[in-house]
Amino acid sequence: MEKAPNKIQQIKVGISIGDVNGIGPEIIVKALKDSRVLEEFTPVIYGIAKAILNSKNKLEAHDFSYKVCATPDQIEGKKINLINCSDQEVEIKEGVPTAQSAKLAIQALEKAALDLANGVIDVLVTAPISKESIQNAGFNFPGHTEYLAEMSGQAEALMIMVSPLLKVALVTSHVPIKDIVQNLTKDKIFAKISEFEKSLRKDFGIQRPTIAVLGLNPHAGENGKIGMEEQEVINPAISMAKSAGVLVHGPFAADGFFGSDQRSKYDGVLAMYHDQGLTAFKALAFDEGVNFTAGLPIVRTSPDHGTAFDIAGQYIASAQSMRSAIYLAIDVYKSRKFEREITAFALPISIGEKDKSNAR
């Protein structure tokens, strides 16, 4: 008797609930309530059933159903799975950040990250957290990015904001404005350019990506008249990257760059600090933007917005960024898998062949 062919294993998408008093539960239910998504991936929500049930009822999503799993081995394909991350009774107070909701957000993230590290889930999508609340609750990281970098054994990760229009990466992320200059070094900028180029190739399948680098000062320093960082730090880093074979240009004045069609000529834009890159990005792509953490062995994405306590409980939040985050995580996972497969048995290039290749 012949064995039945093995079914293709669905990608397991872990989703941490974020702050339950924000819009996290709402956008999770909205993103998953169309049952057709279960044909494409297996969702695993990390949080509490009470918060998901509350959003389900408020949205009158009567067809939305989920399975509560006590242990990871109970996760099933073709179903929405939910892993309760707290034994405590949690009070849902939509629109109001509390110490209890912050603690649950941390517990959900930690459980999801552990399961990601152990291969229980394949990718992680994080719903929004309140950075102030979780730090007050004892979370000793500025945000998800820094926590996941340490969990992965990396000194730091690269934050990339992704949309169909553009991809913007940051040299510094959650750093006070007064500390930005001291955090910008030639070597650090070069490392970020290199990591960005690598991610554009391996995570997004762009064979020869082009990168635009923004300046730090107004008008990119005006040849030293409005600051010397471009001449002393940024330009040398760009020169190093060019010598390493990266197609990189700049530094560009940020206002003129984003205000023109220059951005369409590049596969990625590297900004020097958080608001320089993200203000323009969110103005152009707020509803569908995704925060992607590059430079790590894991795949993590997040919607590009926050907890939105001001509208939590009104059930008017858009779930498009959450949907985009889910599907970007899946796409990156597949891209990395494909890259590993095609390079696993690649033949080494001999010195002679390499010289001929360079000659061409």
N, C-alpha and C positions, 0 to 999 in steps of 0.2 A: 504494500500500500504506500503510495507516494505521500510525502509530507506536504502540507499546504505551504505555499510560498510565504516567507516572512513579510509582515506588513512593515511599511516604512515607519520608523519611530517618529512620532510627533515631537516637535520642539516644545519643551516645557518652559513656559514664561512665568517666572516668579514676579509678583507685584506686591511690593510693600505698601501698606495702606496710608502711610504718612500720618499727619495729625487728623484724628477722626472728627475734630470739631471744625476742620477746614472743608474744602471741597473734594478732598481725596476720595472718600467713599462714593460720592455722587458721580465723579467722572469715571471711576472704575466701573460702576454699574452701567453707566451710559455707554462706555466703550465695549462692554462685553454682552450687553443685553440682546444683540442680534445673534441668534444661535448659529448662524453661518460661520462665525469665527471659530467655532469648535472643529470645523473641518480643516482648519489651517494650523492650529496650535492648541496646546493644553494649558489653560490658565491656572496658576496656583497663587491665590491671594494670601498674604500674610497679614493678619490683623485680628479682628474679633467679629464674630457673626452678628452681634448686636448692631454694629455700625452699618454693615452691609444690608442687613434686614431693614434698618431704618430708612436707608436711601431707596431700597427697593419699594417699600411701601409709599414713601413720599412721591416717588416717580410713577407709581401705579404700574410698575413693570411686572405684571402678573406672570408672565412667561419666564421671567428670570429665575433660575433655580441654581443651587450650588450644593456641593457635598462637603460637609465638615469632616476633615481628616484628623484623627488623633495622632497618627504617625505618617511619615513620608511614604511608606510602602502602601498606604491606602489611596494614594493619588491615582486617579483614573483618567484615561483619555476620553475625549468626546464629552467631558463634563467640566464645569467650573469647580475647582477645588478650593477649599478654604482651610487654612491652618490657624487655629486659635493660638495667639501668642501671649495670652494673659489669663490667669485663673481668677483675677480680681474682677469684681463687678465694676464696670466702667460706666460713668454717667456721660451721656451724649449731650453736650451743650453747644450746638452749632453756632459758629461765629465767635466763640469765646475760648481763647487758648487757656488751658489749665495744666497744672503740674501732672495730673493724671494722664491727660491726652499726650503730653510730651513723653512721659515714661513709656506709654504704649508704643509711640512712634519709634522710640529707641529699641524696644524689645522686638518689634516687627522687623526692623532693619537688621538687627543682629541675627535673628533667626533665619531670615532670608539669605543673608550673606554667608552664614555657616552652611546652609543647604546648597548654595551656589558653589562654595569651595569644595563640598563633598560630592558634587555631581548630581544632587537630587533634582535641581533645576538647571537649565542650560544658560539662561540669561536672566538679568534682573532689571525690572522697571520700577523706579521709585516714585511714589506719589509725593506731593509736596509736604515738607516739614517746616516748622517755625524754628529758625536757627536760634533765635533768642530763647525760646521755650526749652529746647532740648539742651542747650548749654546751661541753662539754669537748673536743669534736671540732672546734670552731671556728665553730659556728653562732651568730651574734651577735644572736639574737632570743629572747625568752622562750618563744615557741611558734609554732604554725602561723599563728594569727590575725595577729600582728604582722608576720610575714614576708610574708604575702599582702597585707596592707595596704600595705606599702612597695612590693611588686612592682606593685601596682595604682596607685601614685602617690597614695595617701591617707595623711593624717597618722595616722589610726587607724581601726579598724573597730569594729563593735558585735557582741559575742558574745551570741548568743541560744540558750538551751537550750530545745528544743522536744519536746513530747510531746502525746498526745491530751488530757491533763489540763490542762496549762498551758504558757505560754511565759514564760521568765524571761530578761531582759536585764541586763547589768552596766554600771554607770558606769565602774568600774575593774575590771580583770581580774587580770593577773599582777603585782600590786603588793604589797610587804610591808605587813603590818598597820600598822607604825609610820609608813608613808608615805601611808596612805590619805587622811587629813584634808587634807594639802597638795595632794593630787591632785583634791580635790572643790572645784569652783568653780560659781558660779551659771551661768555661760555653758556650762560643760562639761555640767552636768546637763541644762540646757535643750536642748543639741545632741543629747544621747543620747535624751531624750524625743522630740524631733522625728524623729530617725533611726529610732527604734523604731516610731513611728506610721506613718512612711512605709513601712517594711518590712512591717508588719502589713497595710497596704493593698495594696502592689504584689507582695509575695512570697507572701502568704497569702490574698489576695482578700477581706479584711475591709473593708467599705466605710467604716464609721465606728467604728474600734476605740476601746475604752476601756482606759485604762492606770492601774494602781495603782503609786504610788511609795512605796518603803519609806524609813523614817527611818534614820539612822546609829546613833544611840545607843539604849540600852535604853529601852523605852516611848516611843520617838520623841522623847526629850529631856525629857519631862514639863514642857513649857512653859519650857524653859531651866534646869530644876533639875538635869538630868543631861546637860548639854551644850547649846551654842548653835547647832550646825550646822544643825539643822532650821529655826530662826527666821532665821538669817543667810544661809543658802545654799540649802537645799532648798526652803523655802516660796517664796522669790522666783523660783526656777527654775520651779516649778509655776505660779505666777501668770503668768510670761512665756508658758508653753506654753498656758495657758487663753486668754490674749489673742490667741494665734496660731490659736485655733480647735480645739485639741486637747482631747479629752475625757479629762482626767487628774485623778486624785484622790490625796490623801495629805497629808503623809507618814503611813504606817501603821507601827505597831510590828511588827517582823518576826515575832516569836514568836506573837503573837495572830493575825496575818494568816494565816500558814500553818497555824496550829492550828485554824482555823475554816473555814466554807464561804465566807468572803469571796472567796477566790481564784476561785471559780466565777463571780463576778459581773463579772470583768474579762477582756479578751482578752489582756492582757499585764501582767507585773509587772516593774518596774525596781528592781533591788537596787543598793546602793551599792558593794558589794565582792564578791569571788569567793565566799568561803565563806558569806556571808549568803544569797545566792541559790541556790548550787549544793548546799549541804547539804540544804536542804529539797527541792529539785528531785529530787535523786538518791534521797532517801528515798521519794519518791512515785512516781518513774518511772524507776528505774535501768535496768531491762531493755530499755526501749524508747525511752529518751531519745536526742536527737540534738543535737550542737553545730553550730549554723549561724552562719556569718560573714556578717553583714548590713552594708550600707553600702558594698559594693564592686561594681564592674561585673561581677565574676565570681560564679559560684555554687560555694560550697564548704561541705561538711558533713563531720561526723566522728562516730563513735560517742561516747557520753558517758562512756566509761571509759578507763582507761589501758592500759599494756602488760601488766599482770597477770603479771609475771615469776614470781610465787609459784605460779601454776597453769599456766604455759606448759609444754608438753610432756605434760600430763596429758590434754589433748583433752576437757576438760569445759566449756570456755567457751561462753557463749551467743552466737549470731550475730545475735540479734534487733535489737540496736542498730545493727549494721552494715547489716542489711537496711533498717531504718527510715531510716538515713542515705542510702542509695542512692535510695530512693523519694522521700524529701523533696527531695533534690537535683533529681530529675526533675520533681517537682511545682512547685518554685520556678522552674525553667527554663521550664516551660510557662506558669506564671502571668505571668512577666515578658514572655514572647513575646506572650501574649494582650493584656497591657496596652499593649505597644508597638503592636500592630496596631490596637487600638480607638482609640488616641489619635493615630495617624499622620496621619489626615485630619480630625481634629476641627475644627469651625468655631469661630473665636474668638468669645467672648461680648462683645457691645457694651456700652458703659457703661450705657446705658438698661436693657438686659436684666439686667445684673449688679445694678443697683439694685433692679429688680423681684424678682429672685431673693432678695436679702437681705431685702427687705420681707416676703417670705413666711416 
